[in-house]
Amino acid sequence: MSRQIIECVPNISEGRDTAKIKAITDVVETVEGVKLLDVDPGKATNRTVITFVGEPEKVIEAAFLVIKKAAELIDMSKQTGAHPRFGATDVCPLVPISGITMEETVEYAHKLAKRIGEDLSIPVYCYENAAQEEKRKNLANCRSGEYEGLKEKLNNPDWRPDFGPAEYTDAVRTTGVTAISARDFLIAYNINLNSTSTRRANAIAFDIREAGRFKLENGKKVLDANGNPIRVPGKLKAVKGIGWFIDEYGVAQISYNLTNISITSMHVAFDETDKAATARGLRVTGSELIGLIPLQAMLDCADYYLVKQQRSLGCSESEKIKIAVKSLGLDELKPFNPQEKIIEYMLDNDAEKLVDFNLSDFADETAGESMAPGGGSIAAYVGTLGVSLGTMVANLSGHKAGWDNRWEEFSKWAEKGQAYKNRLLYLVDEDTNAFNKIIDGFRMPKSSDEEKLARLDAIEVATIYATEVPFQVMETAFNSIEVSKAMLTDGMESSLSDAAVGVLCAKTAVTGAYFNVKINAKDIKDRVFADDIIKRAEDIYQKTIAIEQETIEYFNSKV
């Protein structure tokens, strides 16, 4: 299940007082589910960049607390620094990471901005994707005049804040104003060359970056009719770049900022740089990721190279990460640890999951005295094994000699199989979680009539969910049979038994989950819901029995 994750990158106007910085960043970790990833102070700029991630509601709560604490501790009337600024929290962008659109992220930005304006009485300008008028999209426009020009700006009707007070109060004199945005994810990405020449690295950067290079004639810049230098644009949009030499590694690099990876991805930047380097007699040897990256960007990279190699895209997530790392040479200069570089992995809950157990420990946990994991979780896991077998046959078939022209066909089946597998793996733990919710309900206090009613209501809600989860196992396992059935008839004949066992495992999963639906539904007070879900479960069960029989007959006819 893909959960919504956003990143927040507030920049506060304090980079020298470590005690103040710590007091401000500490509030992030008071919000459960939010992960503080980085704190980067700058003395000369007198500015600290803070990075944290989590689910949207939790992230904007943490952002609010950061802005509130910064307003308490930073007095803008006394602040100086090299970086442009106009507030204690100068900017606070929200960045969609996974499971959420830019439009939804904008809604959260506006929600945060409204709360800051109303609860903290800090004027707020919304910029970039959160801007409510064209001239405010550019941060430089919003921040023009900086802190020193705030009094005049706030009195200008054209620059009335989007939220908060439109006047220069004593409070605003100390807090300044804050700019809030929703923007795309930015990747800092360096590509390594087999050279020590900064000049040659720059030449490649100019070939690639959006701004390109100045047009020259006889060593002089060519000007347009207005006297401005004419630029020859580079190959890729949303890319900034420059060449440099790194003493630490003894190589030249092209240092890129990929400002919108939905326009130019990391792997496209790598490939185009490799082409430009080759054309100039150089070679790309690897690359370096600065900071963190969303999981999807790594998976997209793996898919890009798998397609180029005409290989199945239906491999596991961990295998795809390995392919991306090796394809980009991300481990050339130093080890690349996905657990420390991929945002979603950094956010993984510390609570141990059943699916993280090894096979022996999973069996021991099941055989132990606790009632969970029980039949529902086991049914989901058997279904996982079933569709994994079908997926294996698809991947093997895609590599069969003489079947090269069919790799896309089998790749699509393998991708379907991976999706079913991931869903069933999620349901292994979710079935146990659902059972535990029932136990939690029974443990609720029942001293008063009010407590008794609340307890009964919680038990009913939990029992309904504990019935819905195994029904989802039934549906998913039943639908997953399509992969093994297709491989039974169209896959490698030598893997006929593997595909057949895949169908039989799916049938076991459906049956086991069916039993759990029925036994949990009997305790539901809402009999309309209970009768309906039992009826739908019976339909899936009967269809699965028919498919099992067809599979046995087909297998015996072939052997």
C-alpha positions as CSV (number, residue, x, y, z in Angstrom):
1,M,0.0,0.0,0.0
2,S,1.4,3.3,-1.0
3,R,1.1,5.9,1.7
4,Q,1.3,9.6,1.1
5,I,4.6,11.1,2.0
6,I,5.8,14.7,1.6
7,E,9.1,16.5,2.4
8,C,9.3,19.8,4.1
9,V,12.4,22.0,3.8
10,P,12.1,25.1,6.1
11,N,14.9,27.7,5.9
12,I,15.3,29.6,9.2
13,S,17.2,32.9,9.5
14,E,19.7,31.5,12.1
15,G,22.9,29.7,11.2
16,R,25.3,30.6,14.1
17,D,23.6,30.0,17.4
18,T,23.6,26.2,17.8
19,A,21.4,26.3,20.9
20,K,18.7,28.2,19.1
21,I,19.0,25.9,16.0
22,K,18.7,22.8,18.2
23,A,15.7,24.2,20.1
24,I,13.9,24.8,16.8
25,T,14.8,21.5,15.1
26,D,14.0,19.5,18.3
27,V,10.3,20.3,17.9
28,V,10.2,18.3,14.6
29,E,10.9,15.1,16.6
30,T,8.0,15.7,18.9
31,V,5.6,14.8,16.1
32,E,5.2,11.1,15.9
33,G,5.7,9.7,12.4
34,V,7.9,12.6,11.2
35,K,11.5,11.9,10.5
36,L,14.1,14.7,10.8
37,L,16.6,14.0,7.9
38,D,19.0,16.8,7.9
39,V,20.0,20.1,9.6
40,D,22.5,22.2,7.5
41,P,23.5,25.5,9.2
42,G,25.6,28.2,7.4
43,K,27.5,30.8,9.4
44,A,28.2,33.2,6.6
45,T,24.6,33.1,5.3
46,N,23.2,33.0,8.9
47,R,20.7,30.5,7.7
48,T,19.9,26.8,8.4
49,V,18.1,24.5,6.1
50,I,16.1,21.8,7.8
51,T,14.7,18.7,6.1
52,F,12.1,16.3,7.4
53,V,9.5,13.9,5.9
54,G,6.4,12.1,6.8
55,E,2.6,11.9,6.1
56,P,1.1,15.3,5.1
57,E,-0.9,16.1,8.2
58,K,2.0,15.2,10.5
59,V,4.5,17.2,8.4
60,I,2.5,20.4,8.4
61,E,2.0,20.0,12.1
62,A,5.8,19.8,12.5
63,A,6.3,22.7,10.1
64,F,3.9,24.8,12.1
65,L,5.8,24.0,15.3
66,V,9.2,24.9,13.6
67,I,7.8,28.3,12.4
68,K,6.3,29.0,15.8
69,K,9.5,28.2,17.7
70,A,11.6,30.2,15.2
71,A,9.3,33.2,15.7
72,E,9.9,32.9,19.4
73,L,13.7,32.6,19.3
74,I,14.7,34.7,16.2
75,D,14.4,38.5,16.3
76,M,14.6,39.7,12.7
77,S,15.2,43.3,13.7
78,K,18.7,42.1,14.9
79,Q,19.4,39.5,12.2
80,T,22.1,39.9,9.6
81,G,23.5,37.5,7.0
82,A,24.7,37.1,3.5
83,H,21.6,35.2,2.3
84,P,18.4,37.1,1.1
85,R,15.7,36.8,3.8
86,F,12.6,38.4,5.1
87,G,11.5,36.2,8.0
88,A,12.5,34.1,11.0
89,T,11.3,31.2,9.0
90,D,12.2,32.6,5.6
91,V,10.8,29.9,3.3
92,C,8.9,26.7,3.9
93,P,8.4,24.5,0.8
94,L,6.5,21.3,0.7
95,V,7.6,18.6,-1.7
96,P,5.5,15.6,-2.9
97,I,7.5,12.4,-2.5
98,S,5.1,9.5,-3.0
99,G,1.4,8.7,-3.2
100,I,0.4,12.3,-3.5
101,T,0.0,14.8,-6.4
102,M,1.3,18.3,-6.6
103,E,-2.3,19.6,-6.5
104,E,-2.9,17.8,-3.2
105,T,0.4,19.2,-1.9
106,V,-0.7,22.7,-2.8
107,E,-3.8,22.2,-0.6
108,Y,-1.6,21.3,2.3
109,A,0.6,24.3,1.7
110,H,-2.4,26.6,1.8
111,K,-3.7,24.9,4.9
112,L,-0.4,25.5,6.6
113,A,-0.2,29.1,5.4
114,K,-3.7,29.8,6.7
115,R,-2.9,28.4,10.1
116,I,0.3,30.4,10.4
117,G,-1.5,33.6,9.4
118,E,-4.4,33.0,11.8
119,D,-2.7,31.4,14.8
120,L,0.7,33.0,14.8
121,S,-0.2,36.4,13.1
122,I,2.7,36.1,10.7
123,P,2.1,37.4,7.2
124,V,2.5,34.6,4.6
125,Y,3.2,34.8,0.8
126,C,2.5,31.6,-1.2
127,Y,4.9,31.1,-4.1
128,E,5.8,28.5,-6.9
129,N,3.0,26.0,-7.3
130,A,1.1,27.4,-4.3
131,A,1.1,30.9,-5.7
132,Q,-2.4,32.4,-6.0
133,E,-1.3,34.9,-8.7
134,E,1.3,34.8,-11.4
135,K,3.7,37.5,-10.1
136,R,4.0,35.5,-6.8
137,K,5.2,32.3,-8.4
138,N,8.8,33.6,-8.3
139,L,10.2,33.7,-4.8
140,A,12.5,36.5,-5.7
141,N,9.4,38.7,-6.4
142,C,7.8,37.8,-3.1
143,R,11.1,38.5,-1.2
144,S,12.1,41.7,-3.1
145,G,13.0,44.4,-0.6
146,E,13.8,41.7,1.9
147,Y,13.2,42.3,5.6
148,E,14.3,46.0,5.4
149,G,11.5,46.7,2.9
150,L,8.7,44.9,4.7
151,K,7.0,48.0,6.1
152,E,6.6,49.5,2.6
153,K,5.7,46.2,1.1
154,L,2.9,45.3,3.5
155,N,1.3,48.7,3.0
156,N,1.2,48.1,-0.8
157,P,-2.2,46.8,-1.9
158,D,-0.5,44.8,-4.7
159,W,1.6,42.9,-2.1
160,R,-1.1,42.2,0.5
161,P,-0.1,38.8,2.1
162,D,-2.1,35.8,1.1
163,F,-2.6,35.0,4.7
164,G,-2.0,36.8,8.0
165,P,-1.9,40.5,8.9
166,A,-1.4,43.0,6.1
167,E,0.3,45.5,8.4
168,Y,3.7,46.1,9.9
169,T,3.0,45.4,13.6
170,D,5.5,45.2,16.4
171,A,5.2,41.4,16.3
172,V,5.9,41.4,12.5
173,R,8.9,43.6,13.1
174,T,10.5,40.7,15.1
175,T,9.1,37.7,13.1
176,G,9.2,39.1,9.6
177,V,7.1,37.2,7.1
178,T,7.2,33.6,5.8
179,A,7.0,32.3,2.2
180,I,5.3,28.9,1.7
181,S,5.3,26.8,-1.4
182,A,4.7,23.5,-3.0
183,R,7.5,22.6,-5.4
184,D,9.0,19.6,-7.2
185,F,11.7,17.4,-5.7
186,L,15.2,18.7,-6.4
187,I,18.1,16.2,-6.8
188,A,21.7,17.2,-6.3
189,Y,23.6,14.8,-8.6
190,N,27.2,14.6,-9.6
191,I,28.5,12.6,-12.6
192,N,32.1,11.4,-12.6
193,L,34.5,11.7,-15.5
194,N,37.8,9.9,-16.4
195,S,39.4,13.3,-16.4
196,T,40.8,15.9,-14.1
197,S,39.9,18.8,-16.4
198,T,37.4,21.3,-15.0
199,R,37.3,23.1,-18.4
200,R,36.2,19.9,-20.2
201,A,33.7,19.1,-17.4
202,N,32.3,22.6,-17.8
203,A,32.0,22.0,-21.6
204,I,29.8,18.9,-21.0
205,A,27.8,20.8,-18.4
206,F,27.1,23.5,-21.0
207,D,26.0,20.9,-23.5
208,I,23.5,19.5,-21.1
209,R,22.1,22.2,-18.8
210,E,19.0,24.1,-19.8
211,A,20.8,27.5,-19.8
212,G,23.4,26.1,-22.2
213,R,26.2,28.5,-23.0
214,F,26.8,32.0,-24.5
215,K,27.0,32.2,-28.3
216,L,30.5,33.3,-29.3
217,E,32.0,34.6,-32.5
218,N,35.7,35.2,-32.6
219,G,35.9,34.6,-28.8
220,K,33.3,37.3,-28.1
221,K,29.7,37.1,-26.9
222,V,27.1,37.6,-29.6
223,L,24.4,40.2,-28.6
224,D,20.8,40.4,-29.6
225,A,19.0,43.6,-30.8
226,N,18.6,44.8,-27.2
227,G,22.3,44.3,-26.4
228,N,21.8,41.2,-24.3
229,P,24.1,38.1,-24.8
230,I,22.5,35.3,-26.9
231,R,22.5,31.9,-25.3
232,V,22.6,28.5,-27.0
233,P,20.3,26.3,-24.9
234,G,21.5,23.0,-23.6
235,K,19.9,19.6,-24.3
236,L,17.8,19.1,-21.1
237,K,15.1,21.1,-19.4
238,A,15.0,21.7,-15.6
239,V,18.7,21.1,-15.3
240,K,21.4,23.4,-13.8
241,G,25.0,22.3,-14.1
242,I,28.7,23.2,-13.7
243,G,32.0,21.4,-14.0
244,W,34.5,21.1,-11.1
245,F,37.4,19.1,-9.8
246,I,37.2,17.2,-6.5
247,D,40.4,16.8,-4.7
248,E,39.0,14.2,-2.4
249,Y,38.3,11.8,-5.3
250,G,40.9,13.1,-7.8
251,V,38.4,13.4,-10.6
252,A,36.4,16.0,-12.5
253,Q,32.7,16.0,-12.1
254,I,29.7,17.6,-13.6
255,S,27.6,18.9,-10.7
256,Y,23.9,19.0,-11.6
257,N,20.8,20.3,-9.8
258,L,17.8,18.4,-11.4
259,T,15.1,20.8,-10.4
260,N,12.2,18.7,-11.6
261,I,12.8,15.0,-12.0
262,S,9.4,14.5,-13.7
263,I,10.9,16.6,-16.6
264,T,14.5,15.3,-16.5
265,S,15.2,12.2,-14.4
266,M,18.5,11.1,-13.0
267,H,19.0,8.3,-15.5
268,V,18.3,10.6,-18.5
269,A,20.8,13.1,-17.2
270,F,23.3,10.3,-16.8
271,D,22.8,8.9,-20.3
272,E,22.9,12.3,-22.1
273,T,26.0,13.2,-20.2
274,D,27.6,10.0,-21.2
275,K,26.8,10.7,-24.8
276,A,28.2,14.2,-24.6
277,A,31.4,13.0,-22.8
278,T,31.9,10.3,-25.4
279,A,31.6,12.9,-28.2
280,R,34.3,14.9,-26.5
281,G,36.7,11.9,-26.1
282,L,35.9,11.4,-22.4
283,R,34.0,8.7,-20.5
284,V,31.6,8.8,-17.7
285,T,32.7,6.4,-15.0
286,G,30.0,6.7,-12.4
287,S,27.9,9.1,-10.4
288,E,27.2,10.4,-6.9
289,L,23.9,11.3,-5.3
290,I,24.0,14.1,-2.8
291,G,21.3,13.8,-0.2
292,L,18.2,11.6,-0.5
293,I,16.0,10.4,-3.4
294,P,12.4,9.2,-3.7
295,L,12.0,5.4,-4.2
296,Q,10.1,5.8,-7.4
297,A,13.0,7.7,-9.0
298,M,15.3,4.6,-8.4
299,L,12.6,2.2,-9.7
300,D,12.1,4.3,-12.8
301,C,15.8,4.2,-13.4
302,A,15.9,0.4,-13.1
303,D,12.9,0.1,-15.5
304,Y,14.7,2.4,-18.0
305,Y,17.7,0.2,-18.2
306,L,15.8,-3.1,-18.1
307,V,13.8,-1.9,-21.2
308,K,17.0,-1.0,-23.0
309,Q,18.3,-4.5,-22.2
310,Q,15.0,-6.1,-23.2
311,R,14.7,-7.7,-19.8
312,S,11.6,-8.3,-17.7
313,L,10.4,-5.4,-15.5
314,G,8.7,-7.9,-13.2
315,C,11.6,-8.3,-10.8
316,S,11.6,-7.5,-7.1
317,E,12.0,-4.0,-5.7
318,S,15.4,-4.9,-4.1
319,E,16.7,-6.3,-7.4
320,K,15.6,-3.1,-9.1
321,I,17.5,-1.0,-6.6
322,K,20.6,-3.0,-7.3
323,I,20.2,-2.5,-11.1
324,A,19.8,1.3,-10.7
325,V,22.9,1.6,-8.5
326,K,25.0,-0.4,-10.9
327,S,23.6,1.2,-14.0
328,L,24.4,4.7,-12.7
329,G,27.6,3.7,-10.9
330,L,26.3,5.2,-7.7
331,D,28.8,3.1,-5.7
332,E,31.9,4.1,-7.6
333,L,33.3,6.6,-5.2
334,K,31.8,5.2,-1.9
335,P,29.3,2.6,-0.9
336,F,25.7,3.4,-1.7
337,N,23.3,2.3,1.1
338,P,19.7,2.3,-0.1
339,Q,18.5,2.3,3.6
340,E,20.2,5.7,4.1
341,K,19.6,7.3,0.7
342,I,16.0,6.4,-0.2
343,I,13.5,8.5,1.6
344,E,10.8,5.9,2.0
345,Y,13.3,3.5,3.5
346,M,14.4,6.1,6.0
347,L,10.8,6.4,7.1
348,D,10.2,2.7,7.6
349,N,8.5,2.0,10.9
350,D,10.9,0.5,13.5
351,A,8.2,-2.0,14.5
352,E,9.1,-5.5,13.2
353,K,6.8,-6.9,10.5
354,L,5.9,-10.6,10.0
355,V,7.1,-10.3,6.4
356,D,10.5,-9.2,7.6
357,F,11.0,-12.5,9.5
358,N,13.1,-15.3,8.0
359,L,11.3,-18.5,7.1
360,S,12.3,-20.3,10.3
361,D,11.3,-17.4,12.6
362,F,8.0,-16.9,10.8
363,A,7.2,-20.6,11.4
364,D,8.3,-20.3,15.1
365,E,6.1,-17.2,15.5
366,T,3.1,-19.0,14.0
367,A,3.7,-22.1,16.2
368,G,4.0,-20.1,19.4
369,E,1.4,-19.5,22.1
370,S,0.0,-16.2,20.8
371,M,-3.1,-16.3,18.6
372,A,-1.5,-14.2,15.9
373,P,-0.3,-14.7,13.2
374,G,-3.3,-17.1,12.5
375,G,-5.0,-18.5,9.5
376,G,-5.7,-15.2,7.8
377,S,-2.0,-14.2,7.7
378,I,-1.0,-17.7,6.7
379,A,-3.5,-17.6,3.9
380,A,-2.2,-14.3,2.6
381,Y,1.4,-15.7,2.7
382,V,0.5,-18.9,0.9
383,G,-1.1,-16.6,-1.8
384,T,2.1,-14.7,-2.0
385,L,4.0,-17.9,-2.7
386,G,1.5,-18.9,-5.3
387,V,1.7,-15.7,-7.4
388,S,5.5,-15.7,-6.9
389,L,5.7,-19.0,-8.7
390,G,3.6,-17.7,-11.6
391,T,5.9,-14.6,-11.7
392,M,9.0,-16.8,-11.7
393,V,7.7,-18.7,-14.7
394,A,7.0,-15.4,-16.5
395,N,10.5,-14.2,-15.9
396,L,12.1,-17.6,-17.0
397,S,9.9,-17.6,-20.1
398,G,11.1,-14.1,-21.0
399,H,14.7,-15.3,-21.0
400,K,14.1,-18.5,-22.9
401,A,16.3,-18.9,-26.0
402,G,14.3,-18.3,-29.2
403,W,11.6,-16.4,-27.4
404,D,13.4,-13.0,-27.5
405,N,10.5,-11.4,-29.4
406,R,8.1,-12.3,-26.5
407,W,10.0,-10.6,-23.7
408,E,7.5,-7.7,-23.4
409,E,4.6,-10.2,-23.2
410,F,6.2,-12.1,-20.3
411,S,7.4,-8.8,-18.7
412,K,3.9,-7.6,-18.4
413,W,2.8,-10.8,-16.7
414,A,5.7,-10.6,-14.3
415,E,4.9,-7.0,-13.5
416,K,1.3,-8.0,-12.7
417,G,2.6,-10.8,-10.5
418,Q,4.8,-8.5,-8.6
419,A,1.9,-6.1,-7.9
420,Y,-0.3,-9.0,-6.6
421,K,2.7,-10.3,-4.5
422,N,3.2,-6.9,-2.9
423,R,-0.5,-6.5,-2.1
424,L,-0.6,-10.0,-0.5
425,L,2.5,-9.4,1.5
426,Y,0.9,-6.2,2.9
427,L,-2.1,-8.3,3.9
428,V,0.0,-10.8,5.8
429,D,0.7,-8.2,8.5
430,E,-2.6,-6.4,8.0
431,D,-4.6,-9.5,9.0
432,T,-2.7,-9.7,12.2
433,N,-3.1,-6.0,12.8
434,A,-6.9,-6.3,12.3
435,F,-7.1,-9.2,14.8
436,N,-5.1,-7.1,17.3
437,K,-7.7,-4.3,17.0
438,I,-10.4,-6.7,18.2
439,I,-8.3,-7.6,21.2
440,D,-7.7,-3.9,21.9
441,G,-11.5,-3.4,21.8
442,F,-12.1,-6.2,24.4
443,R,-9.5,-4.6,26.7
444,M,-11.3,-1.2,26.8
445,P,-12.8,-0.2,30.2
446,K,-16.4,-1.1,30.9
447,S,-17.1,0.6,34.2
448,S,-19.9,2.9,33.1
449,D,-22.7,2.6,30.5
450,E,-20.9,5.1,28.4
451,E,-17.7,3.1,28.5
452,K,-19.6,-0.1,27.7
453,L,-21.2,1.5,24.6
454,A,-17.8,2.8,23.4
455,R,-16.3,-0.6,23.9
456,L,-19.0,-2.4,22.0
457,D,-18.8,0.1,19.2
458,A,-15.0,-0.4,19.0
459,I,-15.4,-4.2,18.9
460,E,-18.0,-3.9,16.1
461,V,-15.8,-1.6,14.0
462,A,-12.7,-3.9,14.6
463,T,-14.7,-7.1,13.7
464,I,-16.0,-5.6,10.5
465,Y,-12.4,-4.6,9.5
466,A,-11.1,-8.1,10.6
467,T,-13.7,-9.5,8.1
468,E,-12.8,-7.1,5.3
469,V,-9.1,-7.9,5.4
470,P,-9.5,-11.7,4.7
471,F,-12.0,-10.8,2.0
472,Q,-9.3,-8.6,0.4
473,V,-7.0,-11.6,0.6
474,M,-9.6,-13.7,-1.2
475,E,-10.1,-11.1,-4.0
476,T,-6.3,-10.6,-4.4
477,A,-5.4,-14.3,-4.4
478,F,-8.3,-15.1,-6.8
479,N,-7.3,-12.3,-9.2
480,S,-3.6,-13.4,-9.0
481,I,-4.5,-16.8,-10.5
482,E,-4.5,-15.1,-13.9
483,V,-0.7,-15.0,-13.9
484,S,-0.2,-18.7,-13.1
485,K,-3.0,-19.7,-15.5
486,A,-1.4,-17.8,-18.3
487,M,2.0,-19.3,-17.6
488,L,0.4,-22.8,-17.4
489,T,-0.8,-22.5,-21.0
490,D,1.7,-20.0,-22.6
491,G,4.9,-20.3,-20.5
492,M,7.8,-22.6,-20.6
493,E,6.6,-26.2,-20.7
494,S,9.4,-27.3,-18.4
495,S,7.9,-25.0,-15.7
496,L,4.4,-26.5,-16.1
497,S,4.3,-27.9,-12.5
498,D,5.5,-24.6,-11.1
499,A,2.6,-22.7,-12.6
500,A,0.2,-25.4,-11.5
501,V,1.4,-25.2,-7.9
502,G,1.0,-21.4,-8.1
503,V,-2.7,-22.0,-8.9
504,L,-3.1,-24.5,-6.0
505,C,-1.4,-22.1,-3.6
506,A,-3.8,-19.4,-4.6
507,K,-6.7,-21.7,-4.1
508,T,-5.5,-22.5,-0.6
509,A,-5.2,-18.8,0.1
510,V,-8.7,-18.2,-1.1
511,T,-10.1,-21.1,1.0
512,G,-8.2,-20.1,4.1
513,A,-9.3,-16.5,3.8
514,Y,-12.9,-17.6,3.1
515,F,-12.9,-19.5,6.4
516,N,-11.7,-16.3,8.2
517,V,-14.4,-14.2,6.5
518,K,-17.1,-16.6,7.7
519,I,-15.9,-17.0,11.3
520,N,-15.4,-13.3,11.8
521,A,-18.7,-12.3,10.1
522,K,-20.7,-14.4,12.5
523,D,-19.9,-11.9,15.3
524,I,-20.9,-8.8,13.4
525,K,-24.1,-7.1,14.6
526,D,-24.7,-5.4,11.3
527,R,-26.2,-8.4,9.6
528,V,-26.8,-6.6,6.3
529,F,-23.1,-6.1,5.9
530,A,-22.3,-9.6,7.2
531,D,-24.7,-11.4,4.8
532,D,-23.5,-9.4,1.9
533,I,-19.7,-10.0,2.4
534,I,-20.4,-13.8,3.0
535,K,-22.4,-14.0,-0.2
536,R,-19.6,-12.3,-2.2
537,A,-17.0,-14.5,-0.5
538,E,-19.0,-17.7,-1.4
539,D,-19.0,-16.6,-5.1
540,I,-15.2,-16.2,-5.2
541,Y,-14.7,-19.5,-3.3
542,Q,-16.9,-21.5,-5.8
543,K,-15.1,-19.9,-8.8
544,T,-11.7,-20.8,-7.4
545,I,-12.7,-24.4,-6.8
546,A,-13.7,-24.7,-10.5
547,I,-10.3,-23.2,-11.6
548,E,-8.5,-25.7,-9.3
549,Q,-10.2,-28.6,-11.0
550,E,-9.5,-27.2,-14.5
551,T,-5.9,-26.8,-13.6
552,I,-5.5,-30.4,-12.4
553,E,-7.2,-31.7,-15.5
554,Y,-5.0,-29.5,-17.8
555,F,-1.8,-30.6,-16.0
556,N,-2.7,-34.3,-16.2
557,S,-3.5,-33.9,-19.9
558,K,0.0,-32.5,-20.6
559,V,2.0,-35.0,-18.5
